[in-house]
Amino acid sequence: MKKFLLTLCFGSLLCHSGVQGATQSPNVLFIAVDDLKPVLGCYGDKLAKTPNMDKLAARGMLFEKAYVNQAVCAPSRNSLMLGIRPQSMGLYDLKTYFRDIPAYSNTVTMGQTFQKNGYTAESIGKIFHASLNDKPSWSVDNWESKGETYAIEDNRAPMKGEKGTTTEAGDVEDNYYQDGKIADEAVARLKEKKANPNQPFLMMVGFHKPHLPFVAPKKYWDQFKPEQFSLPEFRTAPEGSPAYALGESGEIMQYKKLPVDKLPFPDDFARHLIHGYYAATSFTDAQIGKVIAALDELGMAENTIIVLWGDHGWHLGDHGKWCKHTNYEEATRIPILISGPGIKPGQRTSSLIETVDLYPTLLELTAQSTPETGIAGVGLDGTSVVPILKDPKAKVNDYVFHAYPRAEKTDDTKRKLIGRAVRNDRYRLVEWKEPNDPAEKAAIELYDYQADPLEKKNLAQENSELVTQLRAVLAKLPEAKPQMGGEGAPESGYEKKPKKKKKDKAGDGE
């Protein structure tokens, strides 16, 4: 009965936009981009060179207030594929495979649900975190590109397990680097699927850039002049914030040829890094363009839902911070674009959406029933945003939620805190405490993005009534679980230090 109702809903969405037909199940092309914040032309960035993502935004709905559930790769990707927030499962790190936790061994992923309902499900590039790929999610093994991270010998790491330089402008073709190869493979797969039009598919394509290192062919660097880039206006921690809230930018400090051993970076190097991020984003945009062009040229677009999602944001020197690993706006706000049959082009919405909403949304768009999660007593945390795709003024979330772990260290103790955050249209509150600690032991952050978009000051001491209101929203959720079976997220402060470094299979670290 539920599947019948969802089928009616999908047909209603088609009719609402004046699209007729679409009798076969729609395909899904899902594009994931590592470390992509909304520095895109379609999001109003005047420096960005992202014509292909801009065109994709014009084909459907752009979500202006989209948020991740944890600002680091593996937990964010688990949120996407499982539809469950990290704090609901206690999985915040990069090393714990969810099926290794007995309670989660039967978890049903998005890929499994699509397969159960007659789809093929394929992963090209980075969808799950590299070392945590989930084979049951896919009809065929995940495909990852091979090759060197760098084109220039002097930029490479001196030995295995170490990092090379933070940037590179190689005088090479696009498909020298990983993301060029990923685009080529995605195009080849689409051509294969054209020959079997009655077989619906979920194809998930994961691009690595603009994740560090910021490597891209020189032509993408040459689109910009270094002097175009301004440094962030506000480069210190928010006034009144807990000392541990910001973290240490440890990821970037692992790379070689840095001009200093300790932050801050000199202004010219900081500007160079920002240049590199924009160049790497432009490089990935070109690869996305190749995949979308192939879909169009093959005549498959009219029956394919396209989603573009960034797995989390990135600090480009704001608050004096580099990389992700925080609960602040620059780390948690992401781009989400959705287009496809029945979705009116050229739409924008300021309605809130979080990563866990994408799983139920795609199920509704493809007329599939919401699955059992495979975890006793746990359902999907997200909500379908199909009502927003019909009407950009509609709202399905009054609040969205995310989290990050940190350690509070004193001379004789080390408390393992979870910073649970709630974001509404205007405010973000973060509650820092150990799981199951009494509420009065928590440290609180509160930010007003209408009056203080740069998060210059923690307002928790000045607005107790709003703090009480937003903490009550958090209190309605289950208590955050402590880290299950692992050692803590990067920059949590309580991860174990490895005795010997191991090379990341993807070569990207995080």
Secondary structure, DSSP 8 states (H G I E B T S, - for coil): -HHHHHHHHHHHHHHHTT-----S--EEEEEEETT--S-SGGGT-SS---HHHHHHHHTSEEEEEEE-SSSSHHHHHHHHHH---HHHHT--SSS--GGGSGGGTT---HHHHHHHTT-EEEEEESSS-GGG--GGG-SS--B---S-S-SSGGGS-SSTTS---SEEEESS-GGGSHHHHHHHHHHHHHHHHHT-TTS-EEEEEEE-TTSSSEEEEHHHHTTS-GGG----S--S--BT--TTSS---TTGGGSSS-S-SSSS--HHHHHHHHHHHHHHHHHHHHHHHHHHHHHHHTT-GGGEEEEEEES---EESGGG-EES-SSSHHHHEEEEEEE-TT--TTEEEEEEEEGGGHHHHHHHHTT------SSTT--------HHHHH-TT--S-S-EEEEEEEEEE-SS-EEEEEEEEEE-SSEEEEEEE-TT--GGG-EEEEEETTT-TT--B--GGG-HHHHHHHHHHHHTS-------SS---TTSS-S---SS----TTSS--
